[in-house]
């Protein structure tokens, strides 16, 4: 038979852990907001944004960013402590870590999706040498003189005096006509 004393002890210890976890989260929310507002007031007194703008020529809302960062760090620490109280810390941290890694991989792939084809096309253009500096070309309704060809893009000066940057991958996709 089921020992009701053991079940009662298990339920009461689980309930105590759950109440403690909720209390930790609530205290974390309170402390996070309190320290965020306090730090924001301190940074406004110091005039951090004005100092950064005047001294370093950086115009960023550093006061708000730093105060919110501290708030979210306190929130995260309280969440980890609450999960530790329940006994789920490692599982949740692994899930968070995997999610962050997936986001980093996706952002990296998106960052390089245009870079790799342009570099490949740049090597092809340099290897084949069918386009070079000072050539007059027409590509997709852009007429002009090649000022520079690097591995990523080609700089063209139009007859109107405008400079147009054309990604090297487009030089291979579109028909390029040389004019004399």
N, C-alpha and C positions, 0 to 999 in steps of 0.2 A: 504494500500500500504506500501511498504517497505520504511522506512525512510532512504534515502541515506546518510544523515548526520551521523546517528548512525552507519551505516555500515562502513562508511569512518573512523569514530573515532575508531571503534573496530579494523579495519584492521591496522590503523596506530599505535595503542597501541600494538597490537600483533607484528607488525613488529619491533617496538622499543624494545620490550622484547626479541625478537629473536636475534636482532643485539647485544643487551647487553649480552645475554647468549653466543653468539659466541665470543664476545670480552673477556668475563670472561674466557672461555676455552683457548683462544689463550694466554692470559696473564698468566694463570696457567701453560701452557706448557712452556712458556718462563721462568717464575720464577722457575719452577721445575727443568729445565735443569741448569739454572744459579746457584741456591743454591746447587744442587747436585755436580756440578763441583767445586764450591767454597769449600764445605765441604770436598770433596775428596782431594783437595789440602791441606787443613788445616790438615786433618788426616794423609796425607803422610808426611807433615812437622813434625808432632808429632811422626811419625813412630809407629802408633798404632799396626799394624800387628806385628812388631818386638817386641814391648813391651809385647803384649799378648803371643807371642811365648817364649820370654825369662823369663818373670816373672810368667806367669800362665801355661806355657807349653801347650798352645792352639794354634794350627796352623790353623787358619781360615782367610779368606779374609774379615776381619771386615771393613776395609776402604771402600771397594766396596759395601759391604752389607749395611752399614749405609747410605752411600751417595745415593744409589738406593732407600732405604726405604724412605728417606726424599723426594726424587723426586716423588715416587708413592703416598705418603701421600699428597703432594701438588697437584698432578694431581687429586686425589680423592676429595679433598676439593674444587677445582675449578669446578669439575663436579657437585658436590652437589650444589654449589652456582649457577651454570648455570641452573640446573634443578629447583632450587628454583625460579629463575628469571622467568622461563616459567610457573611454578606452578605445576610441576610434582614430587617434591621432595619426598613426602611420598610414593607415588606409587612405584617409582624406588627403594627407600630404603627398602621397604617391599620385593620387588623382590630380591634384593641383599641379604637381611637377610635370606630369605627362601632358596636361592641358597646355601649360606654358611652353613646353618643348614643341608641341604640335603647332602652336601659334607662331613660334620663332621660325620653324621650318617653312610654314606657309608664307610668312612675310619675307623670308629670304628668297624663296622661289619667285614670289611676285616682284621682288626688287631686281632679280637677275633675268627675268623673262625677256626684257628688251636688250639688256646689256650683252648677253651671250651671242644672239644673232648679229648684233652690230659689230662686235669684235671679230666674229668669224668673217663677216663681209669685209671688214677692214683689212684683215690678213689677205683675203682673196684679192681685193683691189690692189694692195701693195705687191702681192706676188705676181699677178697678171700684168700690172702696170699699164692697163689700158686707159686709165684716167690719171692725169697728173696736174700739178699746179699750173695755172695760167691757161688751161684748156677752156674753151667756150663750149658750154653744153646746154641742152634743153632736156629737162626731166619733169614730167607731169606738169606742164604749163609753167615751169620756172626756167627762165632763160638767164644765163649769166656766166661769169668767169669764175673758175675755181681759185679761191684764195689759199685754201689749206685742206689737206686730207690727213686726218689722224685715224686712229684705230676705231673710233666710235662714230664720228660724224665728219661730214664734208661741209666746209664753209664756202658759200657761193655769193658773189656780189652781182646783183642785178643791174641792168642799165639805168634804173631809177636811183641807184646808189644804196639800195637796201642790202643788208647782209642776211642771208638765209642759211640756217643750219639744217642740213638734210642728214638723217640717220643713214649710215652706210648700208643697212639692210634694205632700205628703199632704193638705193642705187642698183641693187641686184634684182629687185622686184619689178621696177618700172623700166621701160625702154629709155635708154640714155642715148641721145644723139650728140655727136661732136659737130660743132660749127666752126668755120674758119673766120 
